[in-house]
Amino acid sequence: MLQQLQEDPWGLGYLLLVAFVSTATAFFLHEMSHKFVAQHYGCWAEFRYSQQGLLIALVLAAVAGFLFAAPGAVYIAGRIDKRQNGIISIAGPLTNVVVAVAAIPFLIMYSGTIVAGGFYTVIFFNSLLAIFNMIPAMPLDGAKVLKWNPAIYIVSLVAMGALMYYVWVYLVEFVA
């Protein structure tokens, strides 16, 4: 079914729309969870759009053939300790994991239909965004979580890696 969608202009349009909505909501929910957890700790937190991040995304897509979009980030100001910073940082990837896991029953329910492709895309992008953000390099979340608590970082990374493996190996069969 996925191949048929890619060959049909309307099907390809559907896939592109689903991919856009999936990535936009995954990114939005990820960033808003950082903001709300930071505000819970009494910090000022605001999402700021980044023209440079969007430009890098477009250049990577044109040159390397893959899209990594970072159109902005949540900026935080206030007094937080290492623990609070780690919790704020892991909130984004954990939100993506929750969305991905919550979508799995719907993928199974709509197995083999065009709707299943949409749910698979939601699961895939949320899983990918979660694990990508756990790379332990600044300014990604993984660096801050690792600095806060290496054990939580490792457990989270293993769980997110297992989810990504499950998505690639097992869940793709429901799209057919």
C-alpha positions in Angstrom: 0.0 0.0 0.0 2.8 2.4 0.8 4.4 1.9 -2.6 1.0 2.6 -4.2 0.6 5.8 -2.3 4.1 7.0 -3.4 3.3 6.3 -7.1 -0.1 8.1 -7.0 0.1 11.9 -7.0 -2.8 12.2 -4.5 -1.3 9.4 -2.3 2.1 11.2 -2.3 0.3 14.4 -1.3 -1.3 12.6 1.5 2.0 11.2 2.7 3.7 14.6 2.5 0.8 16.1 4.5 0.9 13.4 7.1 4.7 13.7 7.4 4.4 17.5 7.8 1.7 17.3 10.4 3.6 14.5 12.2 6.9 16.3 12.4 5.3 19.7 13.3 3.3 18.3 16.1 6.2 16.1 17.4 8.4 19.1 17.4 5.8 21.4 18.9 4.8 19.0 21.7 8.5 18.3 22.4 9.4 22.0 22.8 6.2 22.9 24.7 6.9 20.1 27.3 10.3 21.8 27.9 8.5 25.1 28.4 5.8 23.8 30.7 8.2 21.9 33.0 10.6 24.9 33.2 7.6 27.1 34.1 6.7 24.5 36.7 10.1 25.2 38.3 9.3 29.0 38.3 11.4 29.8 35.3 10.7 32.1 32.4 10.4 30.0 29.3 9.7 31.1 25.7 9.9 29.4 22.3 12.1 31.4 19.8 12.1 30.9 16.1 15.5 30.5 14.5 16.0 31.5 10.9 19.5 30.0 11.1 18.1 26.6 12.2 15.6 26.6 9.3 18.4 27.6 6.8 20.6 24.7 8.0 17.6 22.4 7.6 17.0 23.5 4.0 20.7 23.3 3.1 21.0 19.7 4.6 17.9 18.7 2.7 19.2 20.0 -0.6 22.8 18.8 -0.2 22.6 15.7 1.9 19.2 14.5 0.9 17.7 14.3 4.4 15.8 16.8 6.5 16.8 17.8 10.0 14.7 20.7 11.0 15.4 22.8 14.0 13.3 25.9 13.4 13.7 27.1 17.0 14.0 26.1 20.6 12.7 27.0 24.1 14.9 29.5 25.9 14.8 29.3 29.7 15.8 31.9 32.3 15.8 31.5 36.0 17.5 29.7 38.8 17.5 25.9 38.3 19.8 23.3 39.7 21.4 20.4 37.7 18.5 18.1 38.6 15.8 20.5 37.5 17.7 21.2 34.2 17.9 17.4 33.6 14.2 17.0 34.2 13.4 19.9 31.9 15.6 18.4 29.3 14.2 14.9 29.4 10.6 16.2 29.3 10.8 16.7 25.5 12.0 13.2 24.5 9.7 11.6 27.0 6.7 13.5 25.5 7.7 12.1 22.1 7.8 8.6 23.5 4.4 8.9 25.1 2.9 10.2 21.8 4.5 7.3 19.9 3.4 4.6 22.3 -0.1 6.1 22.5 -0.4 5.9 18.7 0.5 2.2 18.5 -3.0 0.8 19.3 -4.4 3.0 16.5 -1.8 1.7 14.1 -2.8 -1.8 14.9 -6.5 -1.0 14.8 -6.2 0.5 11.3 -3.7 -2.1 10.0 -3.4 -2.2 6.2 -5.3 1.0 5.6 -4.2 4.4 4.5 -4.9 5.6 8.0 -2.3 3.1 9.3 0.3 4.9 7.3 -0.5 8.1 9.1 -0.3 6.6 12.5 3.0 4.8 11.6 4.4 8.2 10.5 3.4 9.8 13.9 5.0 6.9 15.7 8.2 7.0 13.6 8.8 10.7 13.8 8.1 10.9 17.5 10.4 7.9 18.2 13.1 9.4 16.0 12.9 12.8 17.5 13.1 11.3 21.0 16.2 9.3 20.4 17.9 11.9 18.2 17.6 14.5 21.0 19.3 12.1 23.4 22.6 12.4 21.5 24.9 13.6 24.3 26.1 16.7 22.5 25.2 20.3 23.3 22.7 21.8 22.8 20.7 18.5 22.5 18.8 17.2 25.5 21.0 14.1 25.9 24.0 16.2 27.0 22.0 17.8 29.8 20.4 14.6 31.0 23.8 12.8 31.0 25.3 15.6 33.0 22.4 15.4 35.5 22.1 11.6 35.9 24.1 9.1 33.8 21.9 6.2 35.0 18.7 7.9 33.9 20.4 8.8 30.6 21.4 5.2 29.9 18.0 3.7 30.8 16.2 6.4 28.7 18.5 5.9 25.7 18.1 2.1 25.9 14.3 2.4 26.1 14.2 4.8 23.2 16.5 2.7 21.2 14.3 -0.4 21.8 11.2 1.6 20.8 12.9 2.8 17.6 13.9 -0.9 16.8 10.4 -2.0 17.5 9.0 0.7 15.1 11.5 -0.2 12.3 11.3 -4.0 12.6 7.8 -4.9 13.8 5.4 -2.0 13.4 6.2 -1.3 9.7 4.4 -4.6 8.9 1.1 -3.0 9.9 1.4 -0.4 7.2 1.9 -3.0 4.3 
